[in-house]
Amino acid sequence: FRSGNYALTAFHYIHHNPLKAGLVKRMEDWRFSSFREYAGLNSASVCSKSLTAELLGLNLPKFIYDSNEAIDDELVRKIL
């Protein structure tokens, strides 16, 4: 998501919010987020993962790895 894909950066940024706010120690601990489903940690299927992958260029097999990468500060400034 450092490549300048604004929508994908925003998607990851949203999942980082509970972590950055100090509400959890890991993104997957926040039960109100879709992160667990996209990471394959939730058996529920509410999100359209295939549509999200298509629209955002999301790599589902690498989702957890990509989500744990640091978001480029310059891209975060553009989102805010």
C-alpha positions as CSV (number, residue, x, y, z in Angstrom):
1,F,0.0,0.0,0.0
2,R,3.0,2.3,0.0
3,S,2.7,2.4,-3.8
4,G,0.3,5.3,-3.7
5,N,-3.0,3.2,-3.8
6,Y,-5.0,5.7,-1.7
7,A,-8.0,3.5,-1.1
8,L,-5.9,0.5,0.0
9,T,-3.9,2.8,2.3
10,A,-7.1,4.1,3.8
11,F,-8.4,0.5,4.2
12,H,-5.3,-0.4,6.2
13,Y,-5.3,2.9,8.1
14,I,-8.8,2.2,9.4
15,H,-7.8,-1.2,10.6
16,H,-4.8,0.4,12.5
17,N,-7.0,2.9,14.4
18,P,-7.7,0.7,17.5
19,L,-4.1,-0.3,17.7
20,K,-2.8,3.3,17.4
21,A,-5.4,4.5,19.9
22,G,-4.0,1.9,22.4
23,L,-7.3,0.1,22.7
24,V,-5.7,-3.3,21.7
25,K,-2.2,-4.7,21.4
26,R,-2.8,-6.3,18.1
27,M,-5.3,-5.4,15.3
28,E,-6.9,-8.8,15.4
29,D,-7.9,-8.2,19.0
30,W,-10.4,-5.5,18.1
31,R,-13.7,-7.4,17.7
32,F,-15.6,-4.5,16.1
33,S,-13.3,-4.4,13.0
34,S,-13.5,-6.4,9.7
35,F,-9.7,-7.0,10.1
36,R,-10.3,-10.5,11.6
37,E,-12.5,-11.5,8.7
38,Y,-10.1,-10.3,6.0
39,A,-7.2,-12.0,7.9
40,G,-9.1,-15.3,7.8
41,L,-9.4,-15.3,11.6
42,N,-13.2,-15.1,11.8
43,S,-15.6,-17.8,10.6
44,A,-18.4,-15.3,10.0
45,S,-18.7,-14.0,6.5
46,V,-20.1,-10.5,6.4
47,C,-17.6,-8.8,4.2
48,S,-17.3,-9.4,0.4
49,K,-13.6,-10.2,0.5
50,S,-13.4,-11.0,-3.2
51,L,-15.0,-7.7,-4.1
52,T,-12.7,-5.8,-1.8
53,A,-9.7,-7.6,-3.2
54,E,-10.8,-6.7,-6.7
55,L,-11.6,-3.0,-6.0
56,L,-8.5,-2.3,-3.8
57,G,-6.0,-4.6,-5.3
58,L,-5.9,-6.4,-1.9
59,N,-3.7,-9.5,-1.7
60,L,-5.7,-11.7,0.7
61,P,-3.0,-14.3,1.3
62,K,-0.6,-11.4,2.3
63,F,-3.2,-9.4,4.2
64,I,-1.9,-9.8,7.7
65,Y,1.7,-9.2,6.6
66,D,0.7,-6.1,4.6
67,S,-1.5,-4.8,7.4
68,N,1.4,-5.1,9.9
69,E,3.7,-3.1,7.7
70,A,4.2,0.5,8.7
71,I,1.9,2.9,6.8
72,D,4.0,5.5,5.0
73,D,3.6,8.8,7.0
74,E,3.3,10.9,3.9
75,L,0.3,8.8,2.8
76,V,-1.3,9.1,6.2
77,R,-1.0,12.9,6.0
78,K,-2.9,12.8,2.7
79,I,-5.7,10.8,4.2
80,L,-6.1,13.2,7.1
